[in-house]
Amino acid sequence: MRTTLALFACAIAAGQDIHFHHVHLNSTDPAAAVEFYTGHFECEKAQYDGHDAVRAGKVWLLFSKVDQAPPADLVSAIWHIGWGAEDMKATYQKQLDQGTAFQTQITDISGLAGRAGFYYAYVDGPDHALIELNTSNHHHFGHLHLFSADPIAAGEFYIKNFGAKGRGSGSREPRFYKGFQVAPAMSLMSDDVNIIIFPIEHARQNSPDVWKGRTSFAPTAGRVIDHIAFSVPDLNAAVERLKANGVAVKGNIVDGPDGVSIELVEARAQ
């Protein structure tokens, strides 16, 4: 029988062949959603398994057709996805000129980022999916932002099971920015995707009305951002490895931290 240490070593080794594959969204009009993303952000229209999709670098955006608007309030652990902008002010103005609706206007958060001239804004995307634009050294798909009841444990889950690489110390010390709790937090890299994990307290402060009386996250499945996915070279081997690590897996769907659904896709890296 393998020891826990051996399993952990196996997970890290296997993680070298694991890649961030896609974000899966629910949409009342997938074709219109594809047009929106390709018309407003650095990405292109493509075909995935015979369906219209979006290709953003090495990451896919996939869409499922739903009859009713999927819930988009911030009560699940998937907060938003985001693109970078070298010149955030110019990018913001370009979006305004295109008629883009924003949930949050351009805002200076240099104090939070730790460097001057750092701005962000939240685009109100198709079906009210939240899409961040933020100051960066690129204009590509850049990050996935999550919430967690235990950001450190959640980050360790993605490191151990999906080969993500941690950034920073992962301190459990609470930290606040303009009254909002922003730590404990974790920052990870999976290929070129920055996975950022903020504490549940931030979600509660951000949306107090929808969190009134709520004590835990809603599952991501069925919501506007339904799940995320990682590719693995051997699906059966990946499932067995995850189960050996004590992870709940049903078919090719992993029960991730805080109700995040994670799909396993058998695919070689491209």
GUTI-640911 format. One record per atom (N, C-alpha, C): atom name; z, x, y; residue number from 1. Coordinates in steps of 0.1 Angstrom, whole numbers. Layout:
PT  at     c3     c1     c2    i
PT  CA      Z      X      Y  NUM
...
//
This chain:
PT  at     c3     c1     c2    i
PT   N      0      9    -12    1
PT  CA      0      0      0    1
PT   C      0      9     13    1
PT   N     -8      5     22    2
PT  CA     -9     13     34    2
PT   C      3     11     43    2
PT   N      8     22     49    3
PT  CA     19     21     58    3
PT   C     14     15     72    3
PT   N     24     11     80    4
PT  CA     20      5     93    4
PT   C     13     16    101    4
PT   N     18     28    100    5
PT  CA     12     39    108    5
PT   C     -3     41    104    5
PT   N     -5     41     91    6
PT  CA    -19     42     86    6
PT   C    -28     31     90    6
PT   N    -23     19     90    7
PT  CA    -30      7     95    7
PT   C    -34      9    110    7
PT   N    -24     14    118    8
PT  CA    -26     16    132    8
PT   C    -37     26    134    8
PT   N    -37     37    126    9
PT  CA    -47     48    127    9
PT   C    -61     42    124    9
PT   N    -61     34    113   10
PT  CA    -73     28    109   10
PT   C    -79     19    120   10
PT   N    -70     11    127   11
PT  CA    -74      2    137   11
PT   C    -81     10    149   11
PT   N    -74     21    153   12
PT  CA    -79     29    164   12
PT   C    -93     35    160   12
PT   N    -94     40    147   13
PT  CA   -107     46    143   13
PT   C   -118     35    143   13
PT   N   -114     23    138   14
PT  CA   -124     13    137   14
PT   C   -128      8    151   14
PT   N   -118      9    161   15
PT  CA   -121      5    174   15
PT   C   -133     13    181   15
PT   N   -136     25    175   16
PT  CA   -147     32    181   16
PT   C   -160     25    179   16
PT   N   -161     16    169   17
PT  CA   -173      8    166   17
PT   C   -172     -6    171   17
PT   N   -162     -9    179   18
PT  CA   -160    -23    184   18
PT   C   -164    -22    199   18
PT   N   -172    -33    203   19
PT  CA   -177    -33    217   19
PT   C   -175    -47    223   19
PT   N   -173    -48    236   20
PT  CA   -172    -61    243   20
PT   C   -186    -67    242   20
PT   N   -186    -79    236   21
PT  CA   -200    -85    233   21
PT   C   -203    -96    243   21
PT   N   -195   -106    244   22
PT  CA   -199   -117    253   22
PT   C   -187   -125    258   22
PT   N   -190   -133    269   23
PT  CA   -181   -143    274   23
PT   C   -189   -156    271   23
PT   N   -182   -166    265   24
PT  CA   -188   -179    262   24
PT   C   -182   -190    270   24
PT   N   -191   -197    277   25
PT  CA   -187   -207    286   25
PT   C   -192   -221    282   25
PT   N   -185   -231    285   26
PT  CA   -190   -245    283   26
PT   C   -196   -250    296   26
PT   N   -207   -257    295   27
PT  CA   -214   -261    307   27
PT   C   -221   -275    305   27
PT   N   -221   -283    315   28
PT  CA   -228   -296    314   28
PT   C   -243   -294    316   28
PT   N   -247   -282    321   29
PT  CA   -262   -279    323   29
PT   C   -264   -264    321   29
PT   N   -265   -260    308   30
PT  CA   -266   -245    306   30
PT   C   -278   -239    313   30
PT   N   -289   -246    313   31
PT  CA   -301   -241    320   31
PT   C   -299   -238    335   31
PT   N   -292   -247    341   32
PT  CA   -289   -245    355   32
PT   C   -278   -234    357   32
PT   N   -269   -233    348   33
PT  CA   -260   -222    348   33
PT   C   -266   -209    347   33
PT   N   -276   -207    338   34
PT  CA   -283   -195    337   34
PT   C   -291   -192    350   34
PT   N   -297   -201    356   35
PT  CA   -304   -199    368   35
PT   C   -294   -195    379   35
PT   N   -282   -201    379   36
PT  CA   -273   -197    390   36
PT   C   -268   -182    388   36
PT   N   -264   -178    376   37
PT  CA   -260   -165    374   37
PT   C   -271   -155    377   37
PT   N   -283   -157    372   38
PT  CA   -293   -147    374   38
PT   C   -298   -147    389   38
PT   N   -296   -158    396   39
PT  CA   -300   -159    410   39
PT   C   -290   -153    420   39
PT   N   -277   -152    415   40
PT  CA   -266   -148    424   40
PT   C   -260   -134    421   40
PT   N   -262   -130    409   41
PT  CA   -255   -117    405   41
PT   C   -265   -108    397   41
PT   N   -261    -96    396   42
PT  CA   -269    -86    389   42
PT   C   -269    -89    374   42
PT   N   -279    -95    369   43
PT  CA   -280    -99    355   43
PT   C   -294   -105    353   43
PT   N   -298   -108    341   44
PT  CA   -311   -113    338   44
PT   C   -311   -123    328   44
PT   N   -321   -132    328   45
PT  CA   -322   -142    318   45
PT   C   -328   -136    305   45
PT   N   -322   -141    294   46
PT  CA   -326   -135    281   46
PT   C   -324   -146    271   46
PT   N   -328   -143    259   47
PT  CA   -327   -152    247   47
PT   C   -316   -146    237   47
PT   N   -307   -155    233   48
PT  CA   -297   -150    223   48
PT   C   -297   -161    212   48
PT   N   -301   -157    200   49
PT  CA   -301   -167    189   49
PT   C   -309   -179    192   49
PT   N   -320   -177    199   50
PT  CA   -330   -188    202   50
PT   C   -326   -197    214   50
PT   N   -315   -193    222   51
PT  CA   -310   -201    233   51
PT   C   -311   -192    246   51
PT   N   -313   -199    257   52
PT  CA   -313   -192    270   52
PT   C   -299   -187    272   52
PT   N   -298   -174    277   53
PT  CA   -285   -168    279   53
PT   C   -287   -158    291   53
PT   N   -276   -152    294   54
PT  CA   -276   -142    305   54
PT   C   -272   -129    299   54
PT   N   -279   -118    303   55
PT  CA   -276   -105    299   55
PT   C   -272    -97    311   55
PT   N   -259    -92    312   56
PT  CA   -254    -85    323   56
PT   C   -250    -71    318   56
PT   N   -260    -62    319   57
PT  CA   -258    -49    313   57
PT   C   -257    -50    297   57
PT   N   -246    -46    292   58
PT  CA   -244    -47    277   58
PT   C   -237    -59    273   58
PT   N   -233    -68    283   59
PT  CA   -225    -80    281   59
PT   C   -234    -92    282   59
PT   N   -232   -101    273   60
PT  CA   -239   -114    273   60
PT   C   -230   -125    279   60
PT   N   -236   -134    286   61
PT  CA   -229   -147    289   61
PT   C   -237   -158    281   61
PT   N   -229   -165    273   62
PT  CA   -235   -175    264   62
PT   C   -229   -189    268   62
PT   N   -237   -199    266   63
PT  CA   -233   -213    271   63
PT   C   -235   -223    260   63
PT   N   -225   -232    259   64
PT  CA   -226   -244    250   64
PT   C   -227   -256    259   64
PT   N   -236   -265    255   65
PT  CA   -238   -278    262   65
PT   C   -226   -287    259   65
PT   N   -220   -293    269   66
PT  CA   -210   -303    268   66
PT   C   -213   -315    276   66
PT   N   -209   -327    272   67
PT  CA   -213   -339    279   67
PT   C   -204   -341    292   67
PT   N   -192   -337    291   68
PT  CA   -183   -339    303   68
PT   C   -179   -326    308   68
PT   N   -175   -326    321   69
PT  CA   -171   -313    328   69
PT   C   -159   -307    321   69
PT   N   -160   -294    316   70
PT  CA   -149   -288    310   70
PT   C   -138   -285    319   70
PT   N   -125   -286    315   71
PT  CA   -114   -283    324   71
PT   C   -115   -269    329   71
PT   N   -112   -267    342   72
PT  CA   -113   -254    348   72
PT   C   -100   -250    356   72
PT   N    -90   -259    356   73
PT  CA    -78   -255    363   73
PT   C    -71   -243    356   73
PT   N    -63   -236    363   74
PT  CA    -58   -223    359   74
PT   C    -46   -224    350   74
PT   N    -47   -230    339   75
PT  CA    -36   -231    329   75
PT   C    -38   -224    316   75
PT   N    -50   -218    315   76
PT  CA    -53   -210    303   76
PT   C    -51   -195    307   76
PT   N    -51   -187    296   77
PT  CA    -49   -172    299   77
PT   C    -62   -165    304   77
PT   N    -73   -172    304   78
PT  CA    -85   -166    310   78
PT   C    -86   -170    324   78
PT   N    -85   -161    333   79
PT  CA    -85   -164    347   79
PT   C    -99   -165    353   79
PT   N   -106   -153    352   80
PT  CA   -119   -153    358   80
PT   C   -127   -141    353   80
PT   N   -140   -141    356   81
PT  CA   -149   -129    353   81
PT   C   -153   -124    367   81
PT   N   -158   -111    367   82
PT  CA   -161   -106    380   82
PT   C   -172    -96    381   82
PT   N   -179    -95    392   83
PT  CA   -189    -85    395   83
PT   C   -185    -77    407   83
PT   N   -190    -64    407   84
PT  CA   -186    -55    418   84
PT   C   -196    -57    430   84
PT   N   -192    -50    441   85
PT  CA   -201    -50    453   85
PT   C   -198    -38    460   85
PT   N   -208    -29    462   86
PT  CA   -206    -17    470   86
PT   C   -203    -20    485   86
PT   N   -209    -30    490   87
PT  CA   -207    -34    504   87
PT   C   -203    -49    503   87
PT   N   -190    -51    502   88
PT  CA   -185    -64    500   88
PT   C   -188    -74    511   88
PT   N   -187    -69    524   89
PT  CA   -190    -78    535   89
PT   C   -204    -83    535   89
PT   N   -213    -73    532   90
PT  CA   -228    -77    532   90
PT   C   -231    -86    520   90
PT   N   -225    -83    509   91
PT  CA   -227    -92    497   91
PT   C   -222   -106    499   91
PT   N   -210   -107    505   92
PT  CA   -204   -120    508   92
PT   C   -214   -128    517   92
PT   N   -219   -121    528   93
PT  CA   -228   -128    537   93
PT   C   -241   -132    530   93
PT   N   -246   -124    521   94
PT  CA   -258   -127    514   94
PT   C   -255   -140    505   94
PT   N   -243   -141    499   95
PT  CA   -240   -152    491   95
PT   C   -239   -165    500   95
PT   N   -233   -164    511   96
PT  CA   -232   -175    521   96
PT   C   -246   -180    524   96
PT   N   -255   -170    527   97
PT  CA   -269   -174    531   97
PT   C   -276   -181    520   97
PT   N   -272   -178    507   98
PT  CA   -278   -185    495   98
PT   C   -272   -199    493   98
PT   N   -261   -202    501   99
PT  CA   -255   -215    499   99
PT   C   -244   -215    489   99
PT   N   -239   -203    485  100
PT  CA   -229   -202    475  100
PT   C   -216   -208    480  100
PT   N   -209   -216    471  101
PT  CA   -196   -221    474  101
PT   C   -185   -212    470  101
PT   N   -175   -210    478  102
PT  CA   -164   -201    475  102
PT   C   -151   -209    473  102
PT   N   -143   -206    463  103
PT  CA   -130   -211    462  103
PT   C   -120   -204    471  103
PT   N   -123   -191    472  104
PT  CA   -115   -182    481  104
PT   C   -124   -174    490  104
PT   N   -123   -174    503  105
PT  CA   -131   -167    512  105
PT   C   -128   -152    511  105
PT   N   -137   -144    517  106
PT  CA   -134   -129    516  106
PT   C   -121   -126    522  106
PT   N   -114   -117    515  107
PT  CA   -100   -114    518  107
PT   C    -97    -99    516  107
PT   N    -90    -93    525  108
PT  CA    -87    -79    524  108
PT   C    -74    -78    516  108
PT   N    -75    -71    504  109
PT  CA    -63    -68    496  109
PT   C    -61    -53    494  109
PT   N    -64    -46    505  110
PT  CA    -62    -31    504  110
PT   C    -49    -27    499  110
PT   N    -38    -34    503  111
PT  CA    -25    -31    499  111
PT   C    -23    -32    484  111
PT   N    -29    -42    478  112
PT  CA    -28    -44    464  112
PT   C    -36    -33    456  112
PT   N    -48    -31    461  113
PT  CA    -57    -21    454  113
PT   C    -53     -7    456  113
PT   N    -45     -4    467  114
PT  CA    -41      9    469  114
PT   C    -51     18    477  114
PT   N    -61     11    483  115
PT  CA    -71     19    491  115
PT   C    -76     10    502  115
PT   N    -79     16    513  116
PT  CA    -84      8    524  116
PT   C    -98      3    522  116
PT   N   -100     -9    528  117
PT  CA   -114    -15    527  117
PT   C   -117    -22    514  117
PT   N   -107    -27    507  118
PT  CA   -109    -34    495  118
PT   C   -108    -49    497  118
PT   N   -119    -56    494  119
PT  CA   -120    -70    496  119
PT   C   -124    -77    483  119
PT   N   -120    -90    483  120
PT  CA   -124    -98    472  120
PT   C   -127   -112    477  120
PT   N   -135   -120    469  121
PT  CA   -137   -134    471  121
PT   C   -140   -141    458  121
PT   N   -136   -154    457  122
PT  CA   -138   -161    444  122
PT   C   -150   -171    446  122
PT   N   -160   -169    439  123
PT  CA   -172   -178    439  123
PT   C   -168   -191    430  123
PT   N   -172   -202    435  124
PT  CA   -170   -215    427  124
PT   C   -183   -216    419  124
PT   N   -182   -211    406  125
PT  CA   -194   -211    398  125
PT   C   -198   -224    391  125
PT   N   -208   -224    383  126
PT  CA   -212   -236    376  126
PT   C   -200   -242    368  126
PT   N   -198   -255    369  127
PT  CA   -187   -262    362  127
PT   C   -173   -257    367  127
PT   N   -173   -251    379  128
PT  CA   -161   -245    385  128
PT   C   -155   -233    378  128
PT   N   -164   -226    370  129
PT  CA   -159   -213    365  129
PT   C   -156   -204    377  129
PT   N   -146   -197    376  130
PT  CA   -141   -188    387  130
PT   C   -148   -174    385  130
PT   N   -155   -169    395  131
PT  CA   -162   -157    395  131
PT   C   -158   -148    407  131
PT   N   -152   -137    404  132
PT  CA   -148   -128    415  132
PT   C   -159   -118    419  132
PT   N   -160   -116    432  133
PT  CA   -167   -105    438  133
PT   C   -157    -96    444  133
PT   N   -158    -83    441  134
PT  CA   -148    -74    447  134
PT   C   -154    -60    450  134
PT   N   -148    -54    460  135
PT  CA   -152    -40    464  135
PT   C   -153    -31    451  135
PT   N   -164    -24    450  136
PT  CA   -165    -15    438  136
PT   C   -175     -4    441  136
PT   N   -177      5    432  137
PT  CA   -188     15    434  137
PT   C   -200     11    426  137
PT   N   -201     -2    422  138
PT  CA   -213     -7    416  138
PT   C   -214    -22    419  138
PT   N   -226    -28    414  139
PT  CA   -228    -43    417  139
PT   C   -230    -50    404  139
PT   N   -225    -45    393  140
PT  CA   -227    -50    380  140
PT   C   -215    -59    375  140
PT   N   -217    -65    363  141
PT  CA   -206    -72    357  141
PT   C   -195    -62    355  141
PT   N   -183    -65    360  142
PT  CA   -173    -54    360  142
PT   C   -160    -57    353  142
PT   N   -155    -70    353  143
PT  CA   -142    -72    347  143
PT   C   -140    -86    342  143
PT   N   -129    -87    334  144
PT  CA   -124    -99    329  144
PT   C   -109    -99    332  144
PT   N   -105   -110    339  145
PT  CA    -91   -110    343  145
PT   C    -83   -121    336  145
PT   N    -72   -117    329  146
PT  CA    -64   -125    321  146
PT   C    -50   -127    327  146
PT   N    -44   -138    322  147
PT  CA    -29   -139    324  147
PT   C    -22   -137    310  147
PT   N     -9   -134    311  148
PT  CA     -2   -134    298  148
PT   C     13   -136    301  148
PT   N     20   -141    291  149
PT  CA     34   -142    292  149
PT   C     41   -129    290  149
PT   N     33   -119    284  150
PT  CA     38   -106    282  150
PT   C     26    -96    283  150
PT   N     22    -93    295  151
PT  CA     10    -85    297  151
PT   C     10    -72    289  151
PT   N     22    -65    288  152
PT  CA     22    -53    281  152
PT   C     19    -55    266  152
PT   N     25    -64    260  153
PT  CA     22    -67    246  153
PT   C      8    -72    244  153
PT   N      2    -80    253  154
PT  CA    -12    -84    252  154
PT   C    -21    -72    253  154
PT   N    -18    -63    262  155
PT  CA    -26    -51    264  155
PT   C    -26    -43    251  155
PT   N    -14    -41    245  156
PT  CA    -13    -33    233  156
PT   C    -21    -40    221  156
PT   N    -21    -53    221  157
PT  CA    -29    -60    211  157
PT   C    -44    -56    212  157
PT   N    -50    -56    224  158
PT  CA    -64    -53    226  158
PT   C    -66    -38    223  158
PT   N    -57    -30    226  159
PT  CA    -58    -15    223  159
PT   C    -58    -13    208  159
PT   N    -48    -19    201  160
PT  CA    -46    -17    187  160
PT   C    -58    -23    178  160
PT   N    -61    -35    182  161
PT  CA    -71    -43    173  161
PT   C    -85    -42    178  161
PT   N    -88    -39    190  162
PT  CA   -102    -40    195  162
PT   C   -106    -27    202  162
PT   N    -98    -16    200  163
PT  CA   -102     -3    205  163
PT   C   -103     -1    220  163
PT   N    -97    -11    228  164
PT  CA    -96     -9    242  164
PT   C    -88      3    246  164
PT   N    -91      9    258  165
PT  CA    -84     20    262  165
PT   C    -75     17    274  165
PT   N    -62     20    274  166
PT  CA    -53     17    284  166
PT   C    -55     26    297  166
PT   N    -53     20    308  167
PT  CA    -53     27    321  167
PT   C    -39     25    328  167
PT   N    -33     36    332  168
PT  CA    -20     35    338  168
PT   C     -9     35    328  168
PT   N      3     33    334  169
PT  CA     15     34    326  169
PT   C     19     22    318  169
PT   N     15     10    323  170
PT  CA     19     -2    316  170
PT   C     34     -5    318  170
PT   N     39     -3    330  171
PT  CA     53     -5    333  171
PT   C     57    -20    332  171
PT   N     69    -22    327  172
PT  CA     74    -36    327  172
PT   C     81    -40    339  172
PT   N     81    -31    349  173
PT  CA     88    -34    362  173
PT   C     81    -45    369  173
PT   N     88    -56    374  174
PT  CA     81    -66    382  174
PT   C     76    -60    395  174
PT   N     65    -65    400  175
PT  CA     60    -60    413  175
PT   C     54    -72    420  175
PT   N     55    -72    434  176
PT  CA     51    -84    441  176
PT   C     41    -79    452  176
PT   N     32    -87    455  177
PT  CA     22    -85    467  177
PT   C     22    -98    475  177
PT   N     26    -97    487  178
PT  CA     27   -108    496  178
PT   C     33   -121    490  178
PT   N     44   -118    482  179
PT  CA     51   -129    476  179
PT   C     47   -133    462  179
PT   N     35   -128    458  180
PT  CA     30   -132    445  180
PT   C     33   -121    435  180
PT   N     38   -125    423  181
PT  CA     41   -115    413  181
PT   C     28   -109    406  181
PT   N     26    -96    407  182
PT  CA     14    -90    401  182
PT   C     17    -80    390  182
PT   N     29    -79    386  183
PT  CA     33    -70    375  183
PT   C     46    -75    369  183
PT   N     49    -72    356  184
PT  CA     42    -63    347  184
PT   C     27    -67    346  184
PT   N     19    -56    344  185
PT  CA      4    -59    343  185
PT   C     -1    -47    334  185
PT   N    -13    -50    329  186
PT  CA    -21    -40    321  186
PT   C    -35    -39    326  186
PT   N    -41    -27    326  187
PT  CA    -55    -25    329  187
PT   C    -61    -17    317  187
PT   N    -71    -23    311  188
PT  CA    -78    -17    300  188
PT   C    -93    -16    302  188
PT   N    -99     -7    294  189
PT  CA   -113     -6    295  189
PT   C   -119     -8    281  189
PT   N   -129    -17    280  190
PT  CA   -136    -19    267  190
PT   C   -151    -17    271  190
PT   N   -156     -6    267  191
PT  CA   -169     -2    272  191
PT   C   -169     -1    287  191
PT   N   -177     -8    294  192
PT  CA   -177     -8    309  192
PT   C   -170    -19    315  192
PT   N   -163    -27    306  193
PT  CA   -156    -39    311  193
PT   C   -141    -36    313  193
PT   N   -136    -38    325  194
PT  CA   -122    -36    328  194
PT   C   -115    -50    325  194
PT   N   -106    -49    316  195
PT  CA    -98    -61    312  195
PT   C    -84    -59    319  195
PT   N    -82    -68    329  196
PT  CA    -70    -68    337  196
PT   C    -61    -79    332  196
PT   N    -48    -77    331  197
PT  CA    -39    -87    326  197
PT   C    -27    -88    336  197
PT   N    -26   -100    342  198
PT  CA    -15   -103    351  198
PT   C     -4   -112    344  198
PT   N      8   -112    350  199
PT  CA     18   -120    344  199
PT   C     17   -135    346  199
PT   N     23   -143    337  200
PT  CA     22   -157    338  200
PT   C     28   -163    351  200
PT   N     37   -155    357  201
PT  CA     43   -160    369  201
PT   C     33   -161    380  201
PT   N     23   -152    380  202
PT  CA     12   -153    390  202
PT   C      4   -165    389  202
PT   N      2   -169    377  203
PT  CA     -6   -182    374  203
PT   C      2   -194    380  203
PT   N     15   -194    377  204
PT  CA     24   -205    382  204
PT   C     24   -205    397  204
PT   N     25   -194    403  205
PT  CA     26   -193    418  205
PT   C     12   -197    424  205
PT   N      1   -193    417  206
PT  CA    -12   -196    422  206
PT   C    -16   -211    421  206
PT   N    -11   -218    411  207
PT  CA    -14   -232    409  207
PT   C     -2   -240    406  207
PT   N      8   -241    415  208
PT  CA     20   -247    412  208
PT   C     19   -262    408  208
PT   N     10   -269    413  209
PT  CA      8   -283    409  209
PT   C      5   -285    395  209
PT   N     -5   -278    390  210
PT  CA     -9   -280    376  210
PT   C      0   -273    366  210
PT   N      9   -264    371  211
PT  CA     19   -258    362  211
PT   C     32   -266    362  211
PT   N     34   -276    371  212
PT  CA     46   -284    371  212
PT   C     49   -290    357  212
PT   N     60   -286    352  213
PT  CA     64   -292    338  213
PT   C     58   -284    327  213
PT   N     49   -275    329  214
PT  CA     42   -267    319  214
PT   C     50   -254    316  214
PT   N     52   -251    303  215
PT  CA     59   -239    300  215
PT   C     50   -228    293  215
PT   N     38   -232    289  216
PT  CA     30   -222    282  216
PT   C     15   -224    285  216
PT   N      7   -215    281  217
PT  CA     -8   -216    284  217
PT   C    -14   -226    275  217
PT   N    -25   -233    281  218
PT  CA    -34   -241    272  218
PT   C    -43   -232    265  218
PT   N    -47   -235    253  219
PT  CA    -57   -227    246  219
PT   C    -70   -227    254  219
PT   N    -77   -215    253  220
PT  CA    -89   -214    260  220
PT   C   -101   -222    254  220
PT   N   -101   -225    241  221
PT  CA   -111   -232    235  221
PT   C   -113   -246    241  221
PT   N   -125   -249    245  222
PT  CA   -128   -262    251  222
PT   C   -128   -262    266  222
PT   N   -124   -251    272  223
PT  CA   -123   -250    286  223
PT   C   -136   -244    292  223
PT   N   -137   -243    305  224
PT  CA   -150   -238    311  224
PT   C   -153   -224    306  224
PT   N   -143   -215    305  225
PT  CA   -145   -202    298  225
PT   C   -138   -204    285  225
PT   N   -146   -206    275  226
PT  CA   -141   -210    262  226
PT   C   -135   -198    254  226
PT   N   -142   -187    254  227
PT  CA   -137   -175    246  227
PT   C   -144   -163    250  227
PT   N   -139   -152    245  228
PT  CA   -146   -139    246  228
PT   C   -149   -134    232  228
PT   N   -157   -123    232  229
PT  CA   -162   -119    218  229
PT   C   -163   -104    218  229
PT   N   -160    -98    207  230
PT  CA   -163    -84    204  230
PT   C   -172    -82    193  230
PT   N   -181    -72    193  231
PT  CA   -189    -70    182  231
PT   C   -183    -59    173  231
PT   N   -186    -61    160  232
PT  CA   -181    -52    149  232
PT   C   -192    -49    140  232
PT   N   -193    -37    134  233
PT  CA   -204    -33    125  233
PT   C   -203    -40    112  233
PT   N   -191    -44    107  234
PT  CA   -189    -50     94  234
PT   C   -179    -62     96  234
PT   N   -183    -74     96  235
PT  CA   -175    -85     99  235
PT   C   -164    -87     89  235
PT   N   -167    -86     76  236
PT  CA   -157    -88     65  236
PT   C   -146    -77     66  236
PT   N   -150    -65     69  237
PT  CA   -140    -54     70  237
PT   C   -131    -56     82  237
PT   N   -137    -60     93  238
PT  CA   -130    -63    105  238
PT   C   -119    -73    103  238
PT   N   -123    -84     96  239
PT  CA   -114    -95     93  239
PT   C   -102    -90     85  239
PT   N   -105    -83     75  240
PT  CA    -95    -78     66  240
PT   C    -85    -68     73  240
PT   N    -91    -60     82  241
PT  CA    -83    -51     90  241
PT   C    -73    -58     99  241
PT   N    -79    -69    106  242
PT  CA    -70    -76    115  242
PT   C    -59    -84    107  242
PT   N    -63    -90     96  243
PT  CA    -53    -97     88  243
PT   C    -42    -87     84  243
PT   N    -46    -75     80  244
PT  CA    -36    -65     76  244
PT   C    -27    -62     87  244
PT   N    -32    -63     99  245
PT  CA    -24    -60    111  245
PT   C    -15    -72    115  245
PT   N    -16    -83    108  246
PT  CA     -8    -95    111  246
PT   C    -14   -104    121  246
PT   N    -27   -103    123  247
PT  CA    -35   -111    133  247
PT   C    -40   -123    126  247
PT   N    -39   -135    132  248
PT  CA    -44   -147    126  248
PT   C    -59   -148    129  248
PT   N    -66   -150    118  249
PT  CA    -81   -151    119  249
PT   C    -86   -162    110  249
PT   N    -94   -171    116  250
PT  CA   -100   -182    108  250
PT   C   -115   -181    109  250
PT   N   -121   -178     98  251
PT  CA   -136   -176     99  251
PT   C   -138   -163    106  251
PT   N   -145   -164    118  252
PT  CA   -147   -152    126  252
PT   C   -141   -154    140  252
PT   N   -131   -163    140  253
PT  CA   -124   -165    153  253
PT   C   -109   -160    152  253
PT   N   -106   -151    161  254
PT  CA    -93   -145    162  254
PT   C    -84   -153    171  254
PT   N    -72   -155    167  255
PT  CA    -62   -161    176  255
PT   C    -55   -150    184  255
PT   N    -60   -149    197  256
PT  CA    -56   -138    205  256
PT   C    -43   -141    213  256
PT   N    -37   -132    220  257
PT  CA    -25   -135    228  257
PT   C    -27   -146    238  257
PT   N    -16   -154    239  258
PT  CA    -16   -165    249  258
PT   C    -27   -175    248  258
PT   N    -31   -178    235  259
PT  CA    -41   -188    233  259
PT   C    -55   -184    236  259
PT   N    -58   -171    238  260
PT  CA    -72   -167    240  260
PT   C    -79   -167    227  260
PT   N    -90   -174    226  261
PT  CA    -99   -174    214  261
PT   C   -108   -162    215  261
PT   N   -109   -154    204  262
PT  CA   -117   -142    204  262
PT   C   -127   -143    192  262
PT   N   -140   -143    195  263
PT  CA   -150   -143    184  263
PT   C   -153   -129    180  263
PT   N   -155   -128    167  264
PT  CA   -160   -115    161  264
PT   C   -175   -117    158  264
PT   N   -183   -108    163  265
PT  CA   -198   -109    161  265
PT   C   -202    -96    153  265
PT   N   -209    -98    142  266
PT  CA   -214    -86    135  266
PT   C   -227    -82    141  266
PT   N   -226    -70    148  267
PT  CA   -238    -65    155  267
PT   C   -236    -50    157  267
PT   N   -246    -43    156  268
PT  CA   -246    -29    160  268
PT   C   -247    -27    175  268
PT   N   -241    -17    180  269
PT  CA   -241    -15    195  269
PT   C   -255    -13    199  269
PT   N   -259    -18    211  270
PT  CA   -272    -16    217  270
PT   C   -271     -8    229  270
//
